[in-house]
């Protein structure tokens, strides 16, 4: 039995509707909202004095996290020594948590600076910690132009908080 082509090109990701249905005048700085908001609602995993660690609401892979300074700065050269140190420590902490919670085997860690550098929120610097696994590159993103995320944010958030409690 073969499936019609239009069935094979449909991938459902209903959580993305939040992004498209947000109010046009809604605050674009979701990072500032997370810095001052409810941890569970914003998927904030860890808080330090100068920076915090959260799940990315629109991840590249399951467990994609971000280390963010509370202070809204656009460039790395604007960070204080404490912010720089804490952000890097949170990147390391995220890797430990992701190895436990989602069995990550490797990582991409980086920062997109400025709109030209690919930053979605260029005015509020944040580092990405993206877990990777052997063989996680397959035909879907290459040929199909789509990523498959096999787990939800709330479950992964719970697993990361549980891993943190165990450290």
N, C-alpha and C positions, 0 to 999 in steps of 0.2 A: 504494500500500500504506500502510495506517495502522497505527501501533503502539498496543498496548493502553496505557491510561493508567498502569498500575502500572510499566511499563518506563520511562516518561518521568520518573517521580518518584524514581528511584533514582540517587544519586550516590555513587560509591565514594571514600572517603578512609581507606584502611587504616592510615595512620600515626597516626590519632587514637586507635586502640585503646590506645596507650601511656598516654594520659591517663586513660582509663576503667578500665584494668586495674592502675593503680598501687596499691601497698599503702595501706590507709587511714591507717596510721601513718607513711607515708613523709614525709620532710621536705617541707613545702609551700613552703619558700623555695628554689625552684629557682635564684634569682638568687645566693644565697649559695653554693650548690653550684657554679655556674658561675664565681663569683669566685675560688674556690680549686681548681678542677678542671682537667681535661684540655680544652684549647682546642677540639680537633676534636670531642670527644664532646659539648660544650656549645655548639658553633658560635660560639665567641668569635672575633671577627675582629681586634680591636685591643685592646691593653692599654696603659694609661697608669699613672701613679703612684697616682692617687686614684680612677680610674673605668675602665670597660671598655665595649666595644661588642660586641654579640652579635645573632645572628638570633633572632627570636621563633619558638619551636617550634610555636606555634599561630597563624600569621599571618593578618592580614586580607587582605594581598596578598602576592605573591611578593616577597621581599626585605625584608619588614617587620623592622626592626631596633630594638634598645633600647640606650640609653646608661644605664649603671648605676654608682652609686658602690659601691666595695668595702664601705664601711661601711654597715651596716643602719640606715637612717633612714627615717622615715615622711613627713616634711614638708620642703618646700623651705627653710623657715626653719631647719632643722637642718643644712643643708649648710654646709661650710666654704667659704671663698673659692676655695680650690684645687679642691674638688669641683665647685663651681658652674661655674668656668671650664672645667675639663676635660670636664664633661658637655656644655656648650655646644659646645666644640671638637669633641667626638665626634659631636654632631648634624651639624655642618658637614662633618666627615670622612665620615660615613655618606652624606650627599647626594652628595659627590664620587664615592664608590665606587659608589653605586647608579646614577648617571648612566652610568658606564662598564659595570658588570656587567649591569644589566637594562634599560638605556636609559630610565631614569625621566625623565619630562617635567615632573613636579611632585611636591609632597610635602605630607603632613599631618604636622606635628610637634606633639607635645603630651604632657601628663602627666595621669594620672587620680589624684587625691588622695583617699585614704580610700575605704572601701567604698561610701559613698553617692555618691562621685564616679566609681564604676565601676572602681576598682583591683582587679585580680584578686589581687595580692600587696600589700595595703595597707600592710604593715609595712616594705616595702623599696621605696622610691621608685625609679622608672625612667621615662625619657623614651622615647616611641615616635617612630620615624622611619618613616613609611609612604609608600613610593613610589606615584606615581599616573601615569596615562597618559591622553591625550585619548581619550574614548570608553570608558573602562574601567567606567563605570557603565552597566549594561545590564539587561535584564529578569530575569536570574537572581536577583540579590539582592532586587529589588523585588517581582517576582511569584512567583518560585520559592522565595524564602526561603533561597537557598544561594549560596555563593561558589564559583567555579571557580578553582583554583590550578593553572596549567599547568606548573609546574616543581617539583622536589623540593628539600628543604633542603640535602642534601649537594652537589648540583650548583651551587646558588646560592652556598653557602658557598665552594666551590672558585673560583667566578668572582669573588667578592668578595676573596678572599685574593690571587688573581692580579692583580686591579685594584690592590690595595694595594701589591703588589710593584712594579707599574709606575709608581707615583707618585713 
